[in-house]
Amino acid sequence: MKSHLFAGLLGGIVVAVLLAGSSALAAQVGDPLKLGLLNQVAATTRLKNTANGPALNLVSQAGQPPLAVSNTVKITKLNADRLDGLDSASFLGVNGVAVNSQTLDGMDSSDFLQAYVTVTEIPFTQNVNGVNATINCFGDDTAVAGAASGLDLETELISIAPFATAAPQAITYRFDTTGVTDPSDLITLHTLCLGDGS
């Protein structure tokens, strides 16, 4: 008789433990949150504060994140105050201008030589003595280099040189045009000048 009573009591305890364990693993909607345990339910959990202040305040130990998420999916309407620990004032706005963007190594553009290229088209006709074309830069600007394009088989560029020591503003192009047959041919001269073009 006692053995049957003991067996029945033991069976009841086992059933109670199993029921308690199953209820902890599979919570029901409306159950309270279980601190320190996995709270799992097939519904969205919402916190609503009808008074002033935030609906949720998470506090963690120093150096520990107050919140962790399970993936990298974007959280809609999440308004973060800092990026990598930096406030928004640490970043340049979309229409902002960096403080040092107007200088190069601390120097303004006026501290550097300015340059420009003049483009001149000239017609060439047959000439047994060749043809010289002198191109001047603006004002007192200095001519430093030149190039020619549009040359055909009958025209040969012999040399490109400064016009004279006394006139550094000009470049002289010398062509051999003895084979030119079409007087409408145009040759384009590109002259590199140092200066502001005034």
VENGI-V306430 format. One record per pair of residues at least 6 apart in sequence whose C-alpha atoms are under 6 Angstrom apart, sorted by the first residue. I is the first residue (numbers start at 0). GAP is how many residues later the second one is. If there is no record, write none. Layout:
[[I,GAP] [I,GAP]]
This chain:
[[26,14] [47,7] [48,6] [57,8] [58,7] [59,6] [113,80] [113,81] [113,82] [114,78] [114,79] [114,80] [115,76] [115,77] [116,74] [116,75] [117,72] [117,73] [118,70] [118,71] [119,68] [119,69] [120,66] [120,67] [121,64] [121,65] [122,62] [122,63] [124,58] [125,51] [125,52] [125,54] [126,50] [126,51] [127,50] [129,45] [129,46] [129,47] [130,43] [130,44] [131,41] [131,42] [132,39] [132,40] [133,37] [133,38] [134,35] [134,36] [135,33] [135,34] [136,32] [137,59] [140,28] [140,53] [140,54] [141,26] [141,27] [141,51] [141,52] [142,26] [142,27] [142,49] [142,50] [143,48] [143,49] [144,46] [144,47] [145,44] [145,45] [145,46] [146,42] [146,43] [147,40] [147,41] [148,39] [149,37] [153,25] [153,26] [154,21] [154,22] [155,19] [155,20] [156,18] [157,16] [157,17] [158,14] [158,15] [159,12] [159,13] [160,10] [160,11] [161,8] [161,9] [161,10] [162,7] [162,8] [162,9]]
